[in-house]
């Protein structure tokens, strides 16, 4: 990846600046704030751009508005169409409603109902078709052929790219001496626009991309690697198999590296935003922080700008992530004990836990397991501990009392 801006003639700094003028008063100039607790976690000096505070809770508001505002009268009257399963759908629907433009959104049939409902609430006509976005794209193309609607592509459009790039202008005005921007990559609209803007304003700034390990499509395309692409990921917002024709050459020219993050790192980042920053991040929105957790040595000591690009996460998934992180930190510990099946044993176990300062969350009896005697039983005890050392102390106490403790997965125990 070379460090030249000449390869980005399709979208320039002037284009991004013009998009910013258009966006003035139309979207939120979101806060860019220091994050001391994330800095302590990562070893870098971290600043966060809170794009989860946009009306539709993602950066997609910016590009969608720029594209829609530049339509001519005939195109506005005919209407627009987009294919999306999430944030882009809501942003197009919202700004189309504001501008009086009819909007049709094609979404996969597997899209969660809450996202369908949110898109409909902004006045869009929602068409459910197919299992994947590729299926939805085919249906959208058919509708365009029939009705002459204008496609609002989620990333492969100069207006979309320029609109997203306005984030970097705001970031560098707030913190001019940033060393690095770390930005998620799906189709590439967000990072390409921001790379153009950032490198145009400050040529020596480094822009680092992030992809989910399960979806390394852009990294494959640029590096020539052949990593498999696909699978269920927490970062569904960047789970893209087809890279942008417009965005790829920009990324190749201006982005120095693409870091891959696994599912555990994404979960840790979502949890860190919630518990340390008291803000909501979806998987894709937390990908930049996940990259810093995956490669701390790469960012240590630098002034790093993160784009928290979206906060639309299912509350049930978020609750699961929080429990899983507590388990990873050994603050929730589940232990399977082998006990004699007689009165008073549970009381003795409770007393032992009380003596060691553990808080009991759940106790489950298993009397039908065949690997214990008929007069025995197994008990799953889930407790809250102070930290990893405290968890080990509890397990050791059970072992000393002859209960043959076995650590088990907390989530499995709770289920």
C-alpha positions as CSV (number, residue, x, y, z in Angstrom):
1,X,0.0,0.0,0.0
2,X,1.6,3.3,-1.1
3,X,1.3,6.7,0.5
4,X,0.1,8.8,-2.4
5,X,-3.0,10.8,-2.8
6,X,-2.9,11.1,-6.6
7,X,-4.6,7.7,-6.9
8,X,-7.8,9.1,-5.4
9,X,-8.9,11.4,-8.2
10,X,-12.4,9.9,-8.0
11,X,-12.9,11.5,-4.6
12,X,-10.8,14.4,-3.5
13,X,-10.4,16.5,-0.3
14,X,-12.4,19.3,-2.1
15,X,-15.3,16.8,-2.6
16,X,-15.3,16.0,1.1
17,X,-15.2,19.7,2.0
18,X,-18.1,20.3,-0.3
19,X,-20.0,17.5,1.3
20,X,-19.4,19.0,4.7
21,X,-20.9,22.3,3.6
22,X,-24.0,20.4,2.4
23,X,-24.2,18.5,5.7
24,X,-24.0,21.6,7.8
25,X,-27.1,21.6,10.1
26,X,-28.4,18.4,8.5
27,X,-26.6,15.8,10.6
28,X,-25.0,15.9,14.1
29,X,-21.4,17.1,14.4
30,X,-20.8,14.3,16.9
31,X,-18.4,14.8,19.8
32,X,-14.7,13.8,19.6
33,X,-13.6,13.1,23.2
34,X,-10.6,11.8,25.0
35,X,-11.0,8.3,26.4
36,X,-8.6,7.9,29.4
37,X,-9.9,4.5,30.4
38,X,-9.5,3.1,26.9
39,X,-6.1,4.7,26.8
40,X,-5.2,2.7,30.0
41,X,-6.6,-0.4,28.4
42,X,-4.7,-0.2,25.2
43,X,-1.5,1.7,26.0
44,X,-2.2,4.4,23.5
45,X,-3.7,7.9,23.9
46,X,-7.3,7.3,22.6
47,X,-9.9,9.7,21.3
48,X,-13.3,8.5,20.2
49,X,-15.6,10.0,17.6
50,X,-19.2,9.1,18.7
51,X,-21.0,8.5,15.4
52,X,-23.4,6.3,17.4
53,X,-25.1,9.6,18.4
54,X,-26.5,10.3,14.9
55,X,-30.3,10.1,14.6
56,X,-30.1,6.6,13.1
57,X,-27.2,5.8,15.5
58,X,-24.6,5.4,12.8
59,X,-22.3,7.3,10.4
60,X,-24.5,6.2,7.5
61,X,-26.5,9.4,7.9
62,X,-23.8,11.5,6.3
63,X,-23.4,9.7,3.0
64,X,-27.1,9.1,2.6
65,X,-27.9,12.8,3.0
66,X,-25.3,13.9,0.6
67,X,-26.4,11.5,-2.1
68,X,-30.1,12.3,-1.7
69,X,-29.6,16.1,-1.5
70,X,-27.8,16.1,-4.8
71,X,-30.6,14.3,-6.8
72,X,-32.2,16.3,-9.5
73,X,-36.0,17.0,-9.4
74,X,-36.8,14.1,-11.8
75,X,-34.8,11.6,-9.7
76,X,-36.5,12.8,-6.5
77,X,-39.9,12.4,-8.0
78,X,-39.2,8.9,-9.2
79,X,-37.7,7.9,-5.9
80,X,-34.6,5.9,-4.6
81,X,-33.8,2.4,-3.7
82,X,-31.2,0.8,-1.5
83,X,-30.3,-2.7,-0.4
84,X,-29.3,-3.1,3.2
85,X,-30.0,-5.2,6.3
86,X,-29.3,-2.4,8.8
87,X,-27.8,1.0,9.2
88,X,-27.7,2.1,5.5
89,X,-31.4,1.1,5.2
90,X,-32.4,3.3,8.1
91,X,-30.2,6.3,7.1
92,X,-31.6,6.3,3.5
93,X,-35.2,5.9,4.8
94,X,-34.8,8.7,7.3
95,X,-33.2,11.3,5.0
96,X,-35.5,10.4,2.1
97,X,-38.5,11.1,4.4
98,X,-37.0,14.4,5.5
99,X,-36.4,15.4,1.8
100,X,-39.8,14.1,0.6
101,X,-38.2,11.5,-1.7
102,X,-40.0,8.1,-2.0
103,X,-37.7,5.3,-0.8
104,X,-37.8,1.6,-1.3
105,X,-35.4,-0.6,0.8
106,X,-34.8,-4.2,-0.2
107,X,-33.8,-6.3,2.8
108,X,-33.0,-10.0,3.2
109,X,-35.9,-12.1,4.6
110,X,-33.6,-13.0,7.5
111,X,-33.3,-9.3,8.6
112,X,-34.3,-9.0,12.3
113,X,-37.8,-7.6,12.7
114,X,-36.6,-4.7,14.8
115,X,-34.5,-3.4,11.9
116,X,-37.4,-3.9,9.4
117,X,-39.7,-2.0,11.8
118,X,-37.2,0.8,12.2
119,X,-36.8,1.3,8.5
120,X,-40.6,1.2,7.9
121,X,-41.0,3.8,10.7
122,X,-39.0,6.3,8.6
123,X,-41.6,5.9,5.9
124,X,-39.8,3.6,3.5
125,X,-41.4,0.8,1.5
126,X,-39.6,-2.4,2.6
127,X,-39.3,-5.3,0.3
128,X,-38.1,-8.6,1.9
129,X,-36.3,-10.8,-0.6
130,X,-33.7,-13.6,-0.4
131,X,-31.5,-15.0,2.2
132,X,-28.5,-12.7,1.6
133,X,-27.7,-9.1,0.5
134,X,-26.6,-10.5,-2.8
135,X,-30.2,-11.8,-3.3
136,X,-31.5,-8.4,-2.2
137,X,-29.3,-6.7,-4.7
138,X,-30.7,-8.8,-7.6
139,X,-34.2,-7.8,-6.5
140,X,-33.2,-4.1,-6.3
141,X,-31.7,-4.2,-9.8
142,X,-35.0,-5.7,-11.1
143,X,-37.0,-2.9,-9.4
144,X,-34.7,-0.3,-10.9
145,X,-35.2,-1.7,-14.3
146,X,-39.0,-1.6,-13.9
147,X,-39.4,1.7,-12.1
148,X,-36.4,3.8,-12.9
149,X,-35.4,4.4,-9.3
150,X,-32.0,5.8,-8.3
151,X,-29.8,3.4,-6.5
152,X,-28.3,4.7,-3.3
153,X,-25.3,2.3,-3.0
154,X,-24.0,1.7,0.6
155,X,-20.4,2.4,-0.4
156,X,-19.6,2.4,-4.1
157,X,-20.7,6.0,-4.8
158,X,-18.6,9.2,-4.8
159,X,-21.3,11.1,-2.9
160,X,-21.5,8.4,-0.3
161,X,-17.7,8.3,0.1
162,X,-17.4,12.1,0.3
163,X,-20.2,12.3,2.9
164,X,-18.5,9.7,5.2
165,X,-15.2,11.5,4.8
166,X,-16.5,14.5,6.7
167,X,-15.9,12.5,9.9
168,X,-12.2,12.9,9.6
169,X,-12.4,16.6,9.0
170,X,-14.2,17.0,12.3
171,X,-11.8,14.6,14.1
172,X,-8.7,16.5,13.0
173,X,-10.2,19.9,13.8
174,X,-10.9,18.7,17.3
175,X,-7.5,16.9,17.8
176,X,-5.1,18.1,15.1
177,X,-2.1,16.1,16.4
178,X,-3.5,12.6,15.9
179,X,-1.0,10.1,14.7
180,X,-3.3,7.4,13.5
181,X,-7.0,6.8,12.6
182,X,-8.3,3.3,13.0
183,X,-11.4,2.7,10.9
184,X,-13.6,-0.4,10.2
185,X,-13.8,-1.7,6.6
186,X,-16.9,-3.4,5.1
187,X,-17.3,-2.3,1.5
188,X,-14.9,0.5,2.1
189,X,-17.0,3.7,2.0
190,X,-16.2,4.8,5.5
191,X,-12.5,4.3,5.4
192,X,-11.9,5.5,1.9
193,X,-13.7,8.8,2.5
194,X,-11.9,9.4,5.7
195,X,-8.5,8.4,4.3
196,X,-8.9,11.0,1.5
197,X,-9.9,13.6,4.0
198,X,-7.3,12.8,6.7
199,X,-4.4,12.3,4.3
200,X,-5.4,15.5,2.4
201,X,-5.4,17.6,5.6
202,X,-2.4,15.8,7.2
203,X,-0.3,13.8,4.7
204,X,1.8,12.1,7.4
205,X,-1.2,10.7,9.4
206,X,-1.5,6.9,9.3
207,X,-4.9,5.3,8.4
208,X,-5.3,1.7,9.6
209,X,-8.3,-0.4,8.5
210,X,-10.0,-3.2,10.4
211,X,-11.9,-6.2,9.1
212,X,-13.5,-9.2,10.9
213,X,-11.3,-12.3,10.6
214,X,-14.3,-14.0,9.1
215,X,-14.7,-11.4,6.4
216,X,-11.2,-10.3,5.1
217,X,-12.5,-9.4,1.7
218,X,-10.6,-6.1,1.2
219,X,-7.4,-7.5,2.7
220,X,-7.6,-10.4,0.3
221,X,-8.2,-8.1,-2.6
222,X,-5.3,-5.9,-1.9
223,X,-2.7,-8.3,-0.5
224,X,-3.5,-11.3,-2.8
225,X,-4.2,-13.5,0.2
226,X,-6.9,-16.1,-0.1
227,X,-8.4,-16.3,3.4
228,X,-11.9,-17.7,3.5
229,X,-14.7,-15.2,3.6
230,X,-18.0,-16.0,5.4
231,X,-19.6,-17.1,8.6
232,X,-21.6,-15.6,11.5
233,X,-20.0,-12.6,13.0
234,X,-20.8,-10.0,15.7
235,X,-19.7,-7.4,13.2
236,X,-22.4,-7.9,10.7
237,X,-22.2,-4.3,9.6
238,X,-18.8,-5.0,8.0
239,X,-19.5,-8.6,6.9
240,X,-19.0,-7.9,3.2
241,X,-17.8,-10.4,0.6
242,X,-17.6,-8.0,-2.4
243,X,-15.2,-5.0,-2.1
244,X,-16.0,-1.7,-3.7
245,X,-14.7,-0.9,-7.2
246,X,-14.5,2.8,-6.2
247,X,-13.2,2.2,-2.7
248,X,-10.5,-0.4,-3.3
249,X,-8.0,1.8,-5.2
250,X,-8.4,4.5,-2.6
251,X,-7.7,2.1,0.3
252,X,-4.8,0.6,-1.6
253,X,-3.2,4.0,-2.0
254,X,-3.9,5.6,1.4
255,X,-4.4,2.9,4.0
256,X,-1.2,1.5,5.5
257,X,-2.5,-1.7,7.0
258,X,-5.6,-3.8,7.5
259,X,-5.8,-5.6,10.9
260,X,-8.0,-8.6,11.3
261,X,-10.0,-9.1,14.6
262,X,-11.6,-12.2,15.9
263,X,-15.0,-12.6,17.6
264,X,-13.6,-12.6,21.1
265,X,-11.8,-9.3,20.4
266,X,-15.0,-7.8,19.0
267,X,-16.9,-8.8,22.1
268,X,-14.2,-7.4,24.4
269,X,-14.4,-4.1,22.5
270,X,-18.2,-3.8,22.7
271,X,-18.0,-4.6,26.4
272,X,-15.3,-2.0,26.9
273,X,-17.3,0.7,25.3
274,X,-20.3,-0.1,27.5
275,X,-18.5,-0.6,30.8
276,X,-15.7,1.9,30.4
277,X,-17.2,4.6,28.2
278,X,-20.9,4.1,29.1
279,X,-21.8,4.1,25.5
280,X,-23.4,1.6,23.1
281,X,-21.4,0.1,20.2
282,X,-22.4,-2.6,17.8
283,X,-19.8,-5.1,16.7
284,X,-18.8,-3.2,13.6
285,X,-18.8,0.1,15.6
286,X,-16.3,-1.4,18.0
287,X,-14.0,-2.9,15.4
288,X,-11.4,-0.1,15.7
289,X,-11.0,-0.7,19.4
290,X,-10.9,-4.4,18.8
291,X,-7.9,-3.8,16.5
292,X,-6.1,-2.0,19.3
293,X,-6.8,-4.9,21.6
294,X,-5.6,-7.4,19.0
295,X,-2.4,-5.5,18.2
296,X,-1.5,-3.3,21.2
297,X,2.2,-3.1,20.3
298,X,1.3,-1.5,17.0
299,X,-0.5,1.4,18.6
300,X,1.3,1.8,21.9
301,X,2.3,5.4,22.7
302,X,0.5,6.9,19.7
303,X,-2.4,9.4,19.6
304,X,-5.2,7.3,18.1
305,X,-8.6,8.4,16.7
306,X,-11.3,5.8,16.8
307,X,-14.6,6.1,14.9
308,X,-17.4,4.5,17.0
309,X,-19.3,4.2,13.7
310,X,-22.5,2.5,14.9
311,X,-24.5,1.6,18.0
312,X,-27.3,-0.5,16.7
313,X,-27.0,-3.8,18.7
314,X,-29.6,-6.3,19.8
315,X,-30.0,-5.9,23.6
316,X,-30.1,-9.7,23.9
317,X,-26.7,-10.0,22.2
318,X,-25.3,-7.2,24.3
319,X,-26.5,-9.0,27.5
320,X,-24.8,-12.2,26.4
321,X,-21.6,-10.3,25.6
322,X,-21.5,-8.8,29.1
323,X,-21.9,-12.2,30.8
324,X,-19.3,-13.8,28.5
325,X,-16.8,-11.0,29.3
326,X,-17.4,-11.4,33.1
327,X,-16.6,-15.1,32.6
328,X,-13.4,-14.3,30.6
329,X,-12.3,-12.0,33.5
330,X,-13.3,-14.8,36.0
331,X,-15.7,-12.4,37.7
332,X,-18.5,-14.9,37.1
333,X,-17.3,-18.5,37.8
334,X,-19.3,-21.7,37.3
335,X,-18.0,-24.8,39.1
336,X,-19.4,-28.4,38.9
337,X,-19.1,-30.2,42.2
338,X,-19.4,-33.9,43.0
339,X,-21.2,-34.2,46.4
340,X,-22.8,-36.9,48.6
341,X,-26.6,-36.7,48.2
342,X,-27.6,-36.1,51.8
343,X,-29.2,-33.3,53.8
344,X,-27.0,-30.4,54.8
345,X,-24.5,-30.5,51.9
346,X,-25.9,-27.5,50.1
347,X,-25.8,-25.6,53.4
348,X,-22.1,-26.5,53.8
349,X,-21.4,-25.3,50.3
350,X,-23.2,-22.0,50.8
351,X,-21.3,-21.5,54.1
352,X,-18.0,-22.2,52.4
353,X,-18.8,-19.7,49.7
354,X,-19.8,-17.1,52.2
355,X,-16.5,-17.6,54.1
356,X,-14.6,-16.8,50.9
357,X,-16.7,-13.8,50.0
358,X,-18.4,-15.2,46.9
359,X,-21.9,-14.1,45.8
360,X,-24.1,-17.1,44.8
361,X,-25.9,-16.5,41.5
362,X,-27.3,-19.9,40.7
363,X,-27.3,-23.5,42.0
364,X,-28.4,-26.5,39.8
365,X,-28.7,-30.1,41.0
366,X,-27.9,-33.1,38.7
367,X,-29.0,-36.4,40.2
368,X,-29.2,-38.5,37.0
369,X,-25.6,-38.3,35.8
370,X,-24.2,-41.8,35.4
371,X,-20.6,-40.8,36.3
372,X,-21.5,-40.5,40.0
373,X,-22.7,-43.1,42.5
374,X,-26.4,-43.6,43.1
375,X,-26.1,-41.9,46.4
376,X,-24.1,-39.0,44.9
377,X,-25.0,-36.0,42.9
378,X,-23.4,-33.2,40.9
379,X,-24.1,-29.5,41.6
380,X,-23.4,-26.6,39.3
381,X,-22.7,-23.5,41.3
382,X,-22.4,-20.1,39.6
383,X,-20.9,-17.4,41.7
384,X,-19.7,-13.8,41.4
385,X,-16.0,-13.3,42.2
386,X,-13.9,-10.2,42.6
387,X,-11.3,-11.1,40.0
388,X,-9.4,-14.1,38.6
389,X,-7.3,-14.7,41.7
390,X,-10.5,-14.8,43.8
391,X,-12.1,-17.3,41.4
392,X,-9.0,-19.6,41.8
393,X,-9.3,-19.3,45.6
394,X,-12.9,-20.5,45.5
395,X,-12.1,-23.5,43.3
396,X,-9.1,-24.4,45.5
397,X,-11.4,-24.2,48.6
398,X,-13.8,-26.7,47.1
399,X,-11.0,-29.0,46.2
400,X,-9.6,-28.9,49.8
401,X,-13.1,-30.0,51.0
402,X,-13.2,-32.9,48.7
403,X,-15.8,-31.7,46.2
404,X,-13.7,-32.4,43.1
405,X,-14.4,-29.0,41.5
406,X,-14.5,-28.7,37.7
407,X,-14.7,-25.3,36.0
408,X,-17.5,-25.1,33.3
409,X,-18.5,-22.4,30.9
410,X,-20.7,-19.8,32.6
411,X,-23.1,-19.3,29.7
412,X,-23.6,-23.0,29.3
413,X,-24.3,-23.3,33.0
414,X,-26.8,-20.5,33.0
415,X,-28.6,-22.0,30.0
